[in-house]
Amino acid sequence: MEKQTSGTEALGRRQPISEERVGGLAGLARVAEAAALAPYEAMMATIGEAAVAAPDFAEAGQAAAESSYFNDVYLLAPVGYFVLAFDTTILQMNVVGADLLGLSRAAPGQVPFRQFVAPRFHDDFDRFVRQALNSAQPERCDLQMLRARNQQGFPVTLRASADASGQALRVVVELAEGKTAALERSEERFRRIVHCAEEGIWEIDASARTSFVNPKMAHMLGYTIEEMLDQPLVAFMDDEGRAILERNIARRQRGAAERHEFKFLRKDGAELWVTLATNPIFDGDGGYLGALALVSDITATRASTELIWQQANYDSLTALPNRHMFQDRLAQEVKKARREGVLLGLLFIDLDGFKQVNDSLGHDQGDLLLAEAARRIGACVRASDTVARLGGDEFTVILTGLEQISAVERIAQAILARLERPFTLGMAQPSVTASIGISVFPSDASSPEALLRNADQAMYASKQGGRNRYSHFTPALQKAAQARQQATVDLRSALAELQFELYYQPIVNLRSGQIERAEALLRWRHPQRGLLAPAEFLPCAESGGLMMEIGDWVFRQAARQARLWQDELGPGFQVGINQSSAQFRGDTALYVGWLEHAAALGLSPRSLIIEITEGVLLDGAAQVGERLRELREMGLQVALDNFGTGYSSLAHLKHFGIDLLKLDHSFIQHLAHDSGDLAMCEALILMAHKLGLRVVAEGVETAAQSNLLELAGCDFAQGYVYAQAMPAQAFSALARQGLPRPGQAL
């Protein structure tokens, strides 16, 4: 194919104008090209012929169809074109015609064409009109026309013929300035449009080779126009694009106009995403000549859209599908498994000990561990399976197309083995394990929601069973889960309906024998089950997220009681309040609110003792140290409860600034004069005193134990030998009357 040097030349080779109706961009382009580039006499003859042999429109909607046809074919012709009534009233005109006469094309009004003819040519014009209306061939007349009164006329040539409907006259007005000048103006106009367009214009021939591109199109792809001309369209595509082209080329040859998004490759290899509006091009006989496309660059918009989609569906840390995409995939895989009659396995994975790593090494190192854990889990499954991160340290795995449940277990074992290997995080090499819950479609559940819920419950069973293991979902697990859910609902009702009560156990000064402190202990007076101890409902409260609300109620109730007892029993009376690790990690604003409440009661912060367990000290050393510092600054005292049952040491006590040490009852229950437990108690009490701590012995049940502790220098004691936990009113009565000697009945 011969390369063209002009954009309008490329367009000009497409096809001649025919009397067939053409539409849209392709139709306008044909008229423009014929007007600008075809031999002038042939163009005029074509317009004249179209005027005589107008399309045979149906009667219904004839006016609208005529108007559409006129706009499509003649709107941009380089000569004036008019449709006149028999009295020469202007019915329609094109852009050039309106400009020649100085009229509004959209609303010409009841204006006769004859009034724009110079008066001395009226007779010639009238004769011209009569001949045109009664002739089968176009008539010609040379005369002068005026734009307005008192203006110099301009010479024109008129060509006219009667419309085939017999209801109008079609007139072509050609300026006598010369055919070449008209052609040059028209060509310049269309060259300007094509070359200055902000969209790319791309024409291909019947062999899908580039026959024309405008400068914008070449710039979008990073080529020069010369580099693109005569190149096959596939030269600018990847393999995927070539496959799409092969599928669509047959539709285009059948005349289908298309609009869709498509990806091209720039000269530098970068992707160019565009919107293509494509129109096929045909010759007068209906032969396929090629296609013309309007091309808009949407690369930036698509990149932004893809980023939004990525963020909505994938976890930014691990690049795994997030909860949203996981739920969608699980729903699809359940449908597929149901349709194909195969098993589907779901693993719910929770990392054991991750929080300790996260708190001790920092969140950055914790993120690295999560990313590595995701890679390890992914290495244990097939490419067809889905690994997702639901959030935090929770992962899921969808195992598809299974024939036996044993395959699920093998994968669960592999995941456990990989995750328990130490992780390399800088200088540290922490270890974590995993608790895995397994549910299987269709035996355990028939819906995606139930499948996930059951796997979650099975994971909970693995946690309860000692961690670093997997558990299958069973009906028993379902029943236990329902019981936990009901307990959470009941606990919320208990808060609202004031079913909680505080009992208080006396703490005795071993030297004076007086009750100087109390430990507040929570009870739930259940409407059906009666009075419940904390062990029967606090685990459900913690899993149900109610510990903060319950803890707040306990503190405020205990503070009010402490204020009453200070007025009744002495200003130094103190009340201890137990705190879970979840409460201890809570917002500092919680403690600020408590102190404000205590201040409103006129209660000194030192009147309240926050009791924590050894496990809290190990639950993120940096965070715990900061929280204990805040509590000391607020004036609250801290007691370490159940000392000796965990892994804390006296060094921890010095580091964290504990005020009170409570020896676990396991040290006390076998106390005797010659026992090792007594020697241990004596050593612990001595070292605690050296560190400035006072010591409380818990679980004292005999008079002998009480006496030995007093001899060992222990400061305080509590236990059944003195009194059990009791309501506040009974506690007040006991404190007023005084305690009997140990071993004597109350």
C-alpha positions in Angstrom: 0.0 0.0 0.0 1.3 3.5 -0.9 1.9 5.6 2.2 0.0 8.9 2.4 1.5 12.2 3.6 -1.8 13.9 4.4 -4.4 12.9 7.0 -7.2 14.0 4.6 -5.6 11.9 1.9 -5.9 8.9 4.1 -9.5 9.5 4.8 -10.2 10.3 1.1 -9.5 6.7 -0.1 -12.3 5.2 1.9 -15.2 5.4 -0.5 -17.3 7.7 -2.7 -20.7 9.1 -1.6 -23.7 7.0 -2.6 -27.4 7.6 -2.3 -27.4 5.1 0.6 -28.0 6.6 3.9 -24.9 6.7 6.1 -24.9 7.4 9.8 -22.8 8.8 12.7 -19.1 9.5 12.4 -18.6 7.4 9.3 -21.4 9.2 7.5 -20.1 12.7 8.2 -16.6 11.6 7.3 -17.8 10.5 3.9 -19.5 13.7 3.0 -16.5 15.7 4.3 -14.1 13.6 2.2 -16.3 13.8 -0.9 -16.7 17.5 -0.5 -13.0 18.1 0.1 -11.3 15.7 -2.2 -13.5 14.2 -4.9 -13.6 15.9 -8.4 -15.8 18.9 -7.9 -18.2 18.3 -10.7 -18.7 14.7 -9.6 -19.5 15.9 -6.1 -22.1 18.4 -7.4 -23.7 15.8 -9.6 -23.9 13.4 -6.6 -25.7 16.0 -4.5 -28.0 16.8 -7.4 -28.7 13.1 -7.9 -29.5 12.7 -4.2 -31.8 15.6 -4.4 -33.8 14.1 -7.2 -33.8 10.5 -5.9 -34.4 11.1 -2.3 -35.0 8.0 -0.1 -38.5 6.6 0.1 -39.3 7.2 3.8 -42.4 5.7 5.3 -45.2 8.1 6.0 -45.0 7.7 9.8 -42.1 9.7 11.1 -41.2 11.0 7.6 -40.4 14.5 8.8 -38.0 13.2 11.5 -36.3 10.8 9.1 -35.9 13.5 6.4 -34.3 15.8 9.0 -31.9 13.1 10.2 -31.0 12.2 6.6 -30.3 15.9 5.8 -28.2 16.4 8.9 -26.1 13.3 8.3 -25.4 13.8 4.6 -25.4 17.5 3.9 -24.7 19.3 7.2 -21.0 19.8 6.6 -20.9 20.1 2.8 -18.7 22.9 1.6 -21.5 24.5 -0.4 -24.8 26.0 0.7 -27.7 23.5 0.7 -31.3 24.4 1.1 -34.7 22.7 1.2 -37.4 25.2 0.0 -41.2 25.2 0.0 -42.9 26.0 -3.4 -43.1 29.7 -2.3 -39.3 29.5 -1.6 -39.7 29.6 2.2 -36.6 28.1 3.7 -37.4 24.7 5.4 -33.9 23.4 6.1 -30.3 24.5 5.4 -26.8 23.4 6.2 -24.0 25.2 8.0 -22.5 26.9 5.0 -26.0 28.0 3.7 -26.9 29.5 7.1 -23.6 31.4 7.1 -24.1 32.7 3.6 -27.5 34.2 4.4 -26.7 35.2 8.0 -29.6 33.1 9.4 -29.9 30.8 12.4 -29.9 27.3 11.1 -31.9 25.9 14.0 -34.7 28.5 13.7 -34.8 30.2 10.3 -38.4 31.4 10.7 -40.8 32.0 7.8 -38.1 33.5 5.6 -38.4 33.2 1.7 -35.2 32.4 -0.1 -36.2 34.8 -2.8 -35.7 37.9 -0.6 -31.9 37.1 -0.6 -31.8 37.3 -4.4 -30.7 40.7 -5.8 -33.8 42.4 -7.1 -32.6 42.7 -10.7 -32.3 38.9 -10.8 -35.8 38.1 -9.5 -37.2 37.3 -12.9 -34.3 35.0 -13.6 -34.8 33.3 -10.2 -38.5 32.8 -10.7 -38.0 31.3 -14.1 -35.2 29.0 -12.6 -37.6 27.8 -9.9 -40.4 27.0 -12.4 -38.0 25.0 -14.6 -36.6 23.1 -11.7 -40.0 22.1 -10.4 -41.0 20.8 -13.8 -37.8 19.1 -14.9 -36.4 15.6 -14.3 -32.9 17.0 -14.4 -31.2 19.6 -12.1 -31.4 23.2 -13.4 -28.7 25.8 -13.2 -28.8 29.6 -12.8 -26.1 32.3 -12.3 -27.2 35.4 -10.3 -26.3 37.6 -7.4 -27.5 37.2 -3.8 -27.5 39.5 -0.7 -27.0 38.8 3.0 -29.1 41.9 3.9 -30.5 45.0 2.5 -28.1 47.8 1.4 -25.2 45.3 1.1 -23.2 44.6 -1.9 -24.3 41.4 -3.6 -22.1 38.3 -4.2 -22.2 36.1 -7.4 -23.4 32.5 -7.0 -24.4 29.5 -9.1 -27.6 27.8 -8.1 -28.5 24.2 -8.9 -32.0 23.0 -8.1 -34.3 20.1 -8.6 -37.7 19.0 -7.2 -37.7 16.6 -4.3 -38.9 13.1 -5.2 -41.8 13.6 -2.8 -43.1 16.5 -4.9 -43.4 18.6 -1.8 -40.2 20.7 -1.8 -37.3 22.1 -3.9 -33.7 21.3 -3.1 -31.2 24.0 -4.0 -27.4 24.0 -3.9 -25.6 27.4 -3.7 -22.1 27.6 -5.0 -20.0 30.8 -4.5 -18.6 32.0 -7.8 -15.2 32.7 -6.1 -14.0 29.5 -7.6 -14.2 25.8 -7.0 -10.6 25.5 -5.9 -11.0 28.1 -3.1 -14.1 26.2 -1.7 -12.2 23.0 -1.8 -9.2 24.5 0.0 -11.3 25.9 2.8 -13.1 22.6 3.3 -9.9 20.7 3.2 -8.2 23.0 5.7 -11.2 22.8 8.1 -11.1 19.0 8.2 -7.3 18.9 8.4 -7.6 21.2 11.4 -10.2 19.0 13.1 -8.3 15.8 12.5 -4.8 17.1 13.5 -5.9 19.1 16.5 -8.3 16.5 18.0 -7.6 15.6 21.6 -8.6 12.0 20.8 -6.7 9.6 18.7 -8.0 8.8 15.2 -6.9 5.5 13.7 -7.9 4.0 10.4 -7.2 0.5 9.2 -7.7 -1.1 5.8 -9.4 -4.4 5.0 -6.2 -6.2 5.9 -6.1 -4.6 9.4 -3.1 -2.5 8.5 -2.8 1.1 9.5 -3.8 3.5 6.7 -4.1 6.6 8.7 -3.4 8.0 12.3 -3.5 11.5 13.5 -0.7 13.1 15.6 -2.5 12.4 18.9 -2.8 8.7 18.2 0.9 8.4 17.3 1.8 10.4 20.4 -0.3 8.2 22.6 1.7 5.1 21.4 5.0 6.8 21.4 5.6 6.5 17.7 5.9 8.9 14.8 3.1 8.8 12.2 5.5 7.4 9.6 6.5 4.6 11.9 2.8 3.5 12.3 1.6 3.8 8.7 1.2 0.5 6.9 1.9 -1.5 10.1 -0.5 -4.3 11.0 -2.7 -3.6 13.9 -1.4 -6.6 15.8 2.0 -5.0 15.9 0.7 -2.8 18.7 -0.9 -5.6 20.8 0.1 -8.4 23.1 -1.1 -12.0 22.7 -4.3 -11.3 24.6 -5.1 -8.4 22.3 -4.4 -10.4 19.2 -6.9 -13.1 20.4 -9.5 -10.4 21.0 -8.9 -8.9 17.5 -9.4 -12.3 15.9 -12.7 -12.8 17.7 -14.0 -9.3 16.8 -12.9 -8.8 13.2 -15.7 -10.9 11.8 -18.3 -8.8 13.6 -16.7 -5.6 12.3 -16.8 -6.9 8.7 -20.5 -7.5 9.2 -21.0 -3.9 9.9 -21.2 -3.9 13.7 -20.1 -0.6 15.4 -18.3 -1.3 18.7 -17.3 0.6 21.8 -15.1 -1.1 24.4 -11.9 -0.9 26.5 -8.8 -2.3 25.0 -5.1 -2.5 25.8 -2.3 -1.6 23.4 1.4 -1.7 23.9 3.4 1.6 23.6 6.7 1.7 21.8 8.5 1.6 25.2 6.6 -1.5 26.2 4.3 0.2 28.6 0.6 -0.6 28.5 -1.9 1.9 27.0 -5.5 1.4 28.0 -8.0 3.1 25.8 -11.7 3.3 24.9 -12.3 2.4 21.3 -15.3 3.7 19.4 -15.0 1.7 16.1 -17.1 2.1 12.9 -16.7 -0.2 9.9 -16.2 1.4 6.4 -17.8 0.0 3.2 -17.8 1.0 -0.4 -20.8 1.8 -2.5 -21.4 -1.9 -3.2 -21.2 -2.9 0.5 -17.6 -4.2 0.3 -15.6 -4.0 3.5 -12.8 -1.3 3.2 -11.6 -1.2 6.8 -12.5 0.6 10.0 -12.2 4.0 11.6 -11.8 4.3 15.4 -11.9 7.2 17.8 -9.4 6.4 20.6 -9.5 7.9 24.2 -6.6 7.3 26.6 -8.0 5.9 30.0 -4.7 4.5 31.4 -4.6 6.8 34.4 -8.3 6.3 35.1 -8.0 2.5 34.8 -4.9 2.5 37.1 -6.9 4.4 39.7 -9.8 2.1 39.3 -7.6 -1.0 39.6 -6.0 0.4 42.7 -9.3 1.0 44.3 -10.4 -2.6 43.4 -7.1 -4.0 44.7 -7.5 -2.2 48.0 -11.1 -3.3 48.3 -10.3 -7.0 47.7 -6.7 -7.7 48.8 -4.9 -7.4 52.1 -2.2 -4.7 51.7 0.3 -6.5 54.1 0.2 -10.0 52.8 -1.2 -9.5 49.3 -3.7 -12.2 50.0 -7.5 -11.9 49.4 -9.1 -10.0 52.2 -12.4 -10.9 53.9 -14.5 -9.4 51.1 -12.9 -11.4 48.3 -12.7 -14.5 50.5 -16.5 -14.5 51.1 -17.1 -14.1 47.4 -14.7 -16.9 46.5 -16.2 -19.2 49.2 -19.7 -18.6 47.8 -18.5 -19.5 44.3 -16.6 -22.6 45.4 -19.6 -23.9 47.4 -21.8 -23.5 44.3 -19.2 -25.3 42.2 -18.8 -28.1 44.8 -22.6 -28.6 45.0 -22.8 -28.7 41.2 -19.9 -31.2 40.7 -20.7 -33.3 43.8 -17.3 -33.0 45.4 -16.0 -32.1 48.9 -14.8 -28.6 49.9 -12.7 -28.0 52.9 -12.3 -24.8 54.9 -9.5 -24.2 57.4 -9.8 -21.4 59.9 -6.2 -20.6 61.2 -5.4 -18.4 64.2 -1.8 -17.9 65.2 -0.9 -18.8 68.8 1.4 -16.4 70.7 1.4 -13.8 67.9 0.3 -11.0 70.3 3.3 -11.5 72.6 5.7 -11.3 69.6 3.9 -8.2 68.3 4.0 -6.4 71.7 7.6 -7.4 72.6 9.2 -6.8 69.2 7.0 -4.1 67.8 4.3 -3.9 65.2 6.8 -3.7 62.3 8.3 -7.0 63.2 4.9 -8.4 63.8 3.9 -7.4 60.3 6.9 -9.2 58.9 5.9 -12.3 60.8 2.4 -12.2 59.4 3.7 -11.8 55.9 6.0 -14.8 56.3 3.2 -16.8 57.9 1.1 -16.1 54.8 3.9 -17.4 52.6 4.3 -20.5 54.6 0.6 -21.3 54.6 0.5 -20.6 50.8 3.4 -23.1 50.3 1.3 -25.9 51.8 -1.7 -25.6 49.4 -2.3 -26.0 45.7 -2.5 -23.2 43.2 -6.2 -23.9 42.8 -6.8 -23.3 46.5 -7.4 -19.9 48.1 -5.5 -18.5 51.1 -7.0 -15.4 52.6 -6.3 -13.1 55.6 -9.5 -12.1 57.5 -7.7 -9.6 59.7 -5.2 -9.6 62.6 -3.6 -13.0 62.8 -6.5 -14.9 61.4 -6.2 -16.8 58.0 -8.5 -19.0 56.0 -7.8 -21.6 53.4 -10.4 -22.9 50.9 -9.6 -26.4 49.6 -11.5 -27.3 46.5 -12.3 -30.4 44.5 -11.5 -32.9 47.3 -12.3 -36.6 47.2 -11.4 -37.5 50.7 -11.3 -35.7 54.0 -7.9 -37.1 54.8 -6.5 -34.6 52.2 -7.7 -31.7 54.4 -5.9 -33.2 57.4 -2.6 -33.6 55.5 -2.7 -30.0 54.6 -3.5 -28.9 58.2 -0.6 -31.0 59.5 1.7 -29.4 56.9 0.6 -25.9 57.9 1.2 -26.7 61.6 4.6 -28.0 60.9 5.7 -25.0 58.9 4.3 -22.4 61.3 6.0 -23.8 64.4 9.5 -23.3 62.9 11.2 -20.2 64.3 10.8 -17.0 62.3 13.8 -14.9 61.6 13.0 -11.2 62.4 16.3 -9.4 62.6 18.3 -10.6 65.6 15.2 -12.3 67.1 13.9 -15.7 66.2 10.4 -16.0 67.8 8.2 -19.0 67.5 4.5 -19.2 67.1 2.1 -22.0 66.6 -1.4 -22.3 65.1 -4.8 -23.4 66.1 -6.8 -24.7 63.1 -10.5 -25.4 62.8 -11.8 -27.6 59.9 -15.3 -27.7 58.4 -16.2 -29.6 55.3 -18.9 -29.1 52.7 -21.5 -30.7 52.6 -21.2 -32.8 55.8 -20.6 -30.0 58.2 -22.6 -27.2 56.5 -24.4 -26.5 53.2 -24.0 -22.7 53.1 -20.8 -20.5 53.0 -21.8 -18.6 56.1 -22.4 -21.8 58.1 -19.2 -23.3 56.8 -17.1 -20.4 58.0 -18.9 -20.2 61.4 -18.3 -23.9 62.0 -14.6 -23.7 61.1 -14.3 -20.8 63.5 -15.9 -22.9 66.3 -13.6 -25.8 65.5 -10.6 -23.4 65.7 -11.9 -22.3 69.2 -11.9 -26.0 70.2 -8.2 -26.2 69.1 -7.4 -23.2 71.3 -9.2 -24.8 74.3 -7.5 -28.1 73.7 -4.0 -26.7 74.1 -3.2 -25.0 70.8 -0.8 -26.1 68.1 -3.4 -28.5 66.7 -6.3 -28.9 64.4 -9.9 -29.8 65.3 -12.9 -30.9 63.1 -16.3 -29.3 63.5 -18.7 -31.6 65.3 -22.3 -31.2 66.5 -21.0 -31.0 70.1 -18.9 -27.9 69.0 -22.0 -26.4 67.5 -23.9 -26.9 70.8 -21.1 -25.4 72.8 -20.9 -22.4 70.4 -24.7 -21.8 70.7 -24.3 -22.0 74.5 -21.6 -19.3 74.4 -23.7 -17.1 72.2 -26.6 -17.4 74.5 -24.4 -16.7 77.5 -23.2 -13.5 75.8 -26.8 -12.4 75.2 -27.7 -13.2 78.9 -24.6 -11.3 80.1 -25.8 -8.2 78.2 -29.1 -8.6 79.8 -27.5 -9.0 83.2 -25.8 -5.7 82.9 -28.9 -3.9 81.8 -31.1 -5.6 84.5 -28.6 -5.2 87.4 -28.1 -8.9 88.0 -24.5 -8.6 89.0 -23.4 -8.4 92.6 -20.1 -7.8 94.4 -19.0 -10.1 97.2 -16.1 -9.1 99.4 -13.5 -11.4 101.1 -11.7 -9.9 104.1 -7.9 -9.4 104.0 -6.5 -9.5 107.5 -3.5 -7.8 109.0 -1.6 -10.7 110.5 0.0 -8.5 113.2 -3.1 -6.8 114.5 -5.7 -9.3 113.5 -7.9 -6.6 112.1 -9.7 -6.5 108.7 -8.0 -3.7 106.8 -8.7 -4.6 103.2 -11.1 -6.5 101.0 -11.0 -8.1 97.6 -14.0 -7.4 95.5 -15.3 -10.6 93.8 -18.0 -10.6 91.1 -21.1 -12.8 91.2 -24.0 -13.2 88.8 -27.4 -13.8 90.3 -28.8 -15.7 87.3 -32.7 -15.8 87.1 -32.7 -19.5 86.5 -29.3 -20.9 87.7 -28.9 -18.9 90.9 -25.7 -17.3 92.1 -22.8 -18.0 89.7 -19.1 -17.7 90.4 -16.8 -15.8 87.9 -15.3 -19.0 86.4 -18.8 -19.9 85.2 -19.4 -16.8 83.1 -16.2 -14.6 82.7 -14.8 -16.7 79.8 -18.0 -16.0 77.9 -17.8 -12.4 78.8 -14.3 -12.2 77.5 -15.0 -14.0 74.2 -18.2 -11.8 73.8 -16.3 -8.6 74.2 -18.1 -7.6 77.5 -15.1 -7.4 79.8 -14.7 -3.6 79.5 -18.3 -2.9 80.4 -18.4 -5.4 83.2 -15.1 -4.2 84.6 -16.3 -0.6 84.5 -19.4 -1.6 86.6 -17.2 -3.5 89.1 -14.8 -0.6 89.6 -17.6 2.0 90.2 -19.5 -0.3 92.5 -16.4 -1.1 94.5 -15.3 2.5 94.7 -18.7 3.5 96.2 -18.4 0.7 98.8 -14.8 1.7 99.6 -16.0 5.2 100.3 -18.7 3.9 102.7 -16.2 1.6 104.5 -13.7 4.4 105.0 -16.4 6.4 106.7 -17.4 3.4 108.8 -14.1 1.4 109.4 -11.4 4.0 109.0 -9.8 6.2 106.3 -7.1 3.7 105.4 -9.4 0.9 104.3 -8.6 -0.4 100.8 -10.5 -2.5 98.2 -8.8 -4.7 95.6 -10.3 -5.0 92.2 -9.3 -7.8 89.7 -8.4 -6.8 86.2 -8.2 -9.1 83.1 -5.5 -8.6 80.5 -8.1 -7.2 78.1 -9.1 -4.5 80.7 -5.5 -3.8 81.5 -4.6 -3.1 77.9 -7.6 -0.8 77.5 -7.5 2.9 76.8 -6.0 5.1 79.4 -9.2 7.2 79.3 -10.8 4.3 81.1 -8.6 4.8 84.2 -9.0 8.6 83.9 -12.8 8.1 84.0 -12.4 5.9 87.1 -10.3 8.4 88.9 -12.8 11.2 88.1 -15.5 9.0 89.6 -13.4 8.3 92.7 -12.7 12.0 93.1 -16.4 12.8 92.9 -16.9 10.3 95.8 -14.1 12.0 97.7 -12.0 8.8 97.6 -8.2 8.8 97.4 -6.8 6.8 94.5 -4.6 4.8 97.0 -7.8 3.4 98.4 -8.1 1.2 95.3 -5.8 -1.7 94.4 -5.7 -3.0 90.8 -5.0 -6.8 91.0 -3.4 -8.4 87.9 -2.0 -11.9 87.2 1.5 -12.9 86.2 0.3 -13.5 82.7 -0.4 -9.8 82.2 3.3 -9.0 82.9 4.4 -11.3 80.1 1.7 -9.9 77.7 3.9 -7.3 76.0 6.5 -6.0 78.4 6.8 -2.5 76.9 3.1 -1.9 76.9 2.7 -3.3 80.5 5.5 -1.2 81.8 4.0 2.0 80.3 0.6 1.2 81.7 2.0 0.5 85.2 3.8 3.8 85.1 0.6 5.6 84.2 -1.2 3.9 87.1 1.5 4.9 89.6 1.3 8.5 88.4 -2.5 8.4 89.0 -1.9 7.2 92.5 -3.4 3.7 92.1 -1.7 0.7 93.7 -1.0 -2.6 91.8 -1.1 -6.0 93.3 0.4 -9.1 91.6 -2.2 -11.9 92.1 -1.5 -15.7 92.3 2.3 -15.1 92.3 4.2 -18.3 91.7 1.8 -20.0 89.2 3.3 -18.4 86.1 6.8 -17.4 84.9 7.3 -14.1 86.5 10.3 -13.5 88.8 11.3 -11.1 91.5 13.3 -9.3 88.8 9.9 -8.6 87.1 8.6 -7.2 90.3 11.4 -4.7 90.6 11.2 -3.8 86.9 7.5 -3.2 86.9 7.1 -1.5 90.2 4.5 -3.7 91.8 3.2 -2.5 95.2 1.7 -5.7 96.7 2.6 -9.4 96.2 -0.1 -12.0 96.7 1.3 -15.5 97.2 -0.7 -18.2 95.5 -2.5 -20.7 97.7 -0.4 -23.6 96.3 2.5 -22.3 98.5 0.2 -22.2 101.5 -1.8 -25.4 101.4 1.0 -27.7 102.6 2.7 -25.4 105.1 4.3 -27.2 108.1 7.2 -26.5 110.4 9.6 -28.7 108.5 8.2 -28.3 104.9 10.0 -26.9 101.9 7.0 -24.8 101.2 7.6 -22.9 104.5 11.2 -22.2 103.5 10.0 -21.0 100.1 7.4 -18.7 101.7 10.0 -17.3 104.1 12.5 -16.6 101.3 9.8 -15.0 99.1 8.6 -12.8 101.9 12.1 -11.7 102.8 13.0 -10.8 99.2 9.7 -9.0 98.6 10.3 -6.9 101.7 13.8 -6.1 100.5 12.2 -4.8 97.3 9.7 -2.7 99.2 6.7 -4.9 98.6 4.1 -6.0 101.1 2.9 -9.6 101.0 -0.6 -11.2 101.1 -1.0 -14.9 101.5 -4.0 -16.3 99.7 -6.0 -19.4 100.4 -5.2 -19.7 104.1 -7.4 -22.5 105.4 -6.0 -23.5 108.9 -4.9 -21.8 112.1 -1.5 -23.5 111.7 -1.0 -21.9 108.3 -2.0 -18.5 109.7 0.4 -18.8 112.6 3.3 -20.0 110.4 2.8 -17.1 108.0 2.7 -14.6 110.9 6.0 -16.0 112.1 7.5 -15.8 108.6 6.8 -12.1 108.5 3.9 -12.1 106.1 1.9 -8.9 106.2 -1.6 -9.9 105.3 -3.7 -13.1 104.7 -7.0 -14.1 103.3 -8.8 -17.4 103.2 -11.6 -19.5 104.6 -9.9 -19.7 108.0 -11.0 -16.0 108.4 -14.1 -15.7 106.2 -15.5 -16.5 102.8 -16.5 -13.9 100.4 -19.8 -12.2 101.5 -22.2 -9.4 100.6 -21.2 -5.9 101.6 -23.7 -5.7 104.5 -22.4 -9.0 106.1 -18.8 -7.8 105.6 -19.6 -4.5 107.5 -21.0 -6.5 110.4 -18.0 -8.8 110.5 -15.5 -5.9 110.4 -17.3 -4.1 113.2 -17.5 -7.1 115.6 -14.0 -8.3 114.8 -12.7 -11.7 113.7 -12.5 -14.7 116.0 -9.2 -16.4 116.4 -8.2 -18.6 113.5 -9.9 -22.0 113.7 -12.8 -20.7 115.7 -16.2 -20.6 113.9 -17.7 -17.4 112.9 
